[in-house]
Amino acid sequence: MRVGSFDTGAAIIDIRKAGRGRVELLLDCHSGSKFGDGTSVAAGTLTQRQAHELVTRLVDETPWLQRALAMHLMEQLLEHGTKDVEAK
């Protein structure tokens, strides 16, 4: 999925199950955007726990990504409603 905008920060986020409790993860910033730690790409095959920790850290350290994810969630909720959203 693509989140954000080119003027405030944008990223492509792709997370897929890879089997055996692992996931393939790609977070790729666009048009000069960077995560809070100064990097622009995070990718690899990780355990679900490692992927969760990495994504949590990147989101915690990157205010534009926090806003972009919140806006993406709101757009999805407005488009589809909450009937398919499960609180966890």
N, C-alpha and C positions, 0 to 999 in steps of 0.2 A: 504494500500500500504506500501511497505517497502522502506525506503530511507536510503542512507548512506552506510557505510561499517564498518566492525567490527574494523578496525584499526583506523578510523578517527571519528567514532560515527555513530550509526545506530538506527533507530526507526521504529516501526510499527505505522501507522496513519490510523484510521478508524473513519469516520464521516458519520452518517446516519440520515435521517429525522425520527423524532419520533412522528410527528403530533402536531397540535396546536401550530405551530411556534417554536417547540423545536427540538433539535438534541441530539443524543447520540454521545459522543465524547470519543475516546481512543487514547492517545499518549503514547506509551510504549517504553522506551529506552532499548537497548540491549547491552550485553557484557560490562557492567560497564559504559556505557554512561550516562551522566546526562544532564539535561537542565541547563541553565545559573543560575537558582535559587537554584540548588543543588538537585532538585527532579528528579526522574526517571520515574514517571507515572503521567499522568493527565487523569482523567476519570470522567464521569458523564453525566447526562441528563440536558442540559442547554438550555436557550433561545438562539436563533440564535445570538443575540447581545452579550450575555455572552460568547458563544463559540468563536465568532470572536475576542473579546477582549482577551480571554485567549490564543488562538492560536497566535495572533499577539504579545502578550507579550513574550510568550515562544520563538517564532522565533526571535524577536528583541534581546533577552538576550542570544541566543545560536548560536554562529558563526558556529559550525559544522552543525547545522540543516539548517541554511541559505544556506550553500554550498550544502548540500545534496538535498534540495528542488530544488535549481537552476539546479543541475546536472540531477535530475529526470525530470524536465521540458524539459531540452535540449534533453535528450534521447527520450522523447515522441515526441517532435517536429521533431527530425531527423527521427524517425520511421514512424510517421504518417503525417508529414507536418503540415502546418498551416491552411488548409482549414476548419477544424472543430474547430479551436481555435477562440473564440470571445473576442475581446478586451473590457474591461469594465472600 
